């Protein structure tokens, strides 16, 4: 439940800056944190998709093929061949606030964790996140949805940030795509497609 601000409180303006990158939709902000709402959205249970039957039962799934994509269950971790990992967790549902962009929309929130065990630096501001069915990503400073951090992830380091996507209250099938990049000139990684059921 989101609590409206008192009438005497100065109106906040949230500015969402969308950066367009060839081949991906990307938004980045300079901060990684935010103020939590007084009442956190209820947690959402997730289950593996039927499309991931070939995935390992272990926490991590690695794709050694020449495919352009990795298909990963929502509750698993994508691992690229050079050691980069991505994991989604903390799924919950809610409704975006008055000053969010877009506002008044049902959403699916989650945390994104990137681990850099490669030999290259990862530019987190260049990480592409695609929401289910091409829906909008929610930007809401008060809820901590500020987009990917505007920073570089050094070797051996990890970073977690919150994200949210417009997701109807009746929707259950979620497909969230993550595509990292690096600064060594080797370009884009394969896209990790996280898929499954959200209750």
C-alpha positions in Angstrom: 0.0 0.0 0.0 1.4 3.4 -1.0 0.7 6.3 1.3 -0.1 9.7 -0.2 2.1 12.6 0.9 0.5 15.3 3.0 -0.8 18.4 1.2 1.9 20.6 2.9 4.7 18.4 1.5 6.5 19.9 -1.5 5.6 18.1 -4.7 8.4 15.9 -5.9 9.1 15.6 -9.6 10.5 12.4 -10.9 12.4 12.6 -14.1 12.9 9.4 -16.1 15.7 9.6 -18.6 15.5 7.0 -21.3 18.7 6.2 -23.1 18.3 4.4 -26.5 20.9 1.8 -27.4 20.9 -0.1 -30.7 19.4 -3.5 -30.2 18.1 -2.9 -26.7 15.9 -0.6 -24.5 17.9 0.8 -21.6 17.4 3.3 -18.8 20.0 4.2 -16.2 20.2 6.5 -13.2 23.0 7.8 -11.1 21.7 6.3 -7.8 21.2 2.8 -6.7 19.1 3.2 -3.6 15.8 4.7 -2.6 13.4 5.1 0.3 11.2 2.1 1.0 7.4 2.6 1.3 6.0 2.1 4.7 4.2 -1.1 3.7 6.2 -3.4 1.4 4.3 -5.1 -1.4 3.4 -8.7 -0.8 6.0 -11.3 -1.9 5.2 -13.2 -5.1 6.0 -16.9 -5.5 7.7 -17.9 -8.7 8.1 -21.3 -10.3 10.2 -22.6 -13.2 8.8 -22.4 -16.7 8.2 -25.4 -18.9 10.6 -23.9 -21.3 13.5 -24.5 -19.0 13.2 -28.3 -18.6 16.8 -28.7 -19.9 18.2 -26.3 -17.3 20.2 -27.8 -14.5 18.6 -28.4 -11.1 21.5 -26.5 -9.5 21.4 -22.8 -8.8 23.4 -21.9 -11.8 22.8 -22.6 -15.5 25.5 -22.2 -18.0 25.1 -22.0 -21.8 28.1 -23.4 -23.7 26.3 -23.4 -27.1 26.5 -21.0 -29.9 23.0 -19.8 -29.3 22.2 -16.1 -29.1 20.2 -16.6 -25.9 20.1 -18.4 -22.6 16.7 -19.6 -21.3 16.7 -19.6 -17.5 14.0 -20.3 -15.0 13.0 -17.2 -12.9 14.5 -18.8 -9.8 17.8 -19.8 -11.4 21.0 -17.9 -12.1 22.3 -17.1 -15.6 26.0 -17.8 -16.0 27.8 -16.7 -19.2 30.9 -18.7 -20.3 33.3 -16.0 -19.2 32.0 -16.0 -15.6 29.4 -13.1 -15.6 26.3 -14.1 -13.6 22.8 -12.6 -13.3 20.1 -13.5 -10.8 16.6 -12.2 -10.2 15.1 -12.4 -6.7 12.6 -10.8 -4.3 9.6 -10.9 -6.6 6.6 -8.8 -5.4 3.6 -7.1 -6.8 2.4 -3.5 -6.2 1.0 -0.4 -7.8 3.2 2.5 -8.9 2.8 5.8 -7.0 1.5 9.2 -8.1 5.0 10.5 -9.0 6.2 7.3 -10.6 6.8 7.0 -14.3 4.4 5.5 -15.4 2.1 6.2 -12.5 -0.9 4.2 -11.2 0.2 0.9 -12.9 0.2 -2.6 -11.5 3.8 -3.9 -11.4 6.0 -6.8 -10.8 9.1 -5.8 -8.7 12.3 -7.8 -8.3 16.0 -7.4 -7.5 18.7 -7.8 -10.1 22.1 -9.1 -9.0 25.1 -9.0 -11.3 28.3 -10.8 -10.4 31.5 -10.1 -12.3 33.8 -13.1 -12.3 35.2 -12.3 -15.8 38.4 -10.6 -16.8 36.6 -7.5 -18.0 34.9 -4.6 -16.5 31.1 -4.5 -16.9 29.3 -1.1 -17.5 26.1 -1.6 -15.5 24.5 1.5 -17.1 24.7 -0.5 -20.4 22.8 -3.5 -19.0 19.6 -4.0 -21.0 16.5 -5.1 -19.1 13.4 -6.0 -21.1 10.1 -6.3 -19.3 7.4 -9.0 -19.9 5.6 -8.5 -23.2 7.6 -5.4 -24.0 5.9 -3.5 -21.1 7.4 -0.3 -19.6 9.9 -0.4 -16.8 8.7 1.5 -13.7 10.8 4.4 -12.4 9.9 5.5 -8.9 12.6 7.1 -6.6 10.5 6.7 -3.5 10.1 3.0 -4.1 13.8 2.6 -5.0 13.2 1.8 -8.7 15.9 3.9 -10.3 17.1 1.7 -13.1 20.5 0.1 -13.4 23.3 1.8 -11.5 25.4 4.3 -13.4 28.7 2.6 -12.5 31.2 0.0 -13.7 31.4 -3.4 -12.1 35.0 -4.5 -11.5 36.3 -8.0 -11.5 35.2 -10.0 -8.5 32.5 -7.6 -7.5 28.7 -7.8 -7.4 26.0 -5.3 -7.4 22.2 -5.5 -6.7 19.5 -3.1 -7.6 15.7 -3.0 -7.6 13.6 -3.0 -10.8 9.9 -3.1 -11.6 7.9 -3.7 -14.8 4.3 -2.9 -15.6 2.6 -6.3 -15.1 -1.2 -6.7 -14.9 -2.6 -8.0 -11.6 -4.1 -11.0 -13.4 -0.9 -11.8 -15.4 1.1 -15.0 -14.3 3.6 -15.7 -17.1 6.7 -13.6 -16.8 9.6 -13.3 -19.3 12.3 -10.9 -18.2 15.4 -10.4 -20.5 18.8 -9.3 -19.3 21.7 -8.4 -21.7 25.0 -7.2 -20.2 27.9 -5.6 -22.1 31.5 -4.9 -21.3 34.1 -2.3 -22.0 36.8 -4.5 -23.5 35.5 -4.2 -27.0 34.0 -7.7 -27.2 30.5 -6.2 -27.4 27.2 -7.6 -26.2 26.7 -10.9 -24.4 24.0 -13.4 -25.1 20.6 -12.4 -23.8 19.4 -14.3 -20.7 15.7 -14.9 -20.9 14.3 -15.5 -17.4 10.9 -17.2 -17.7 8.3 -18.7 -15.4 5.1 -18.3 -13.5 4.4 -15.6 -10.9 1.6 -16.1 -8.4 
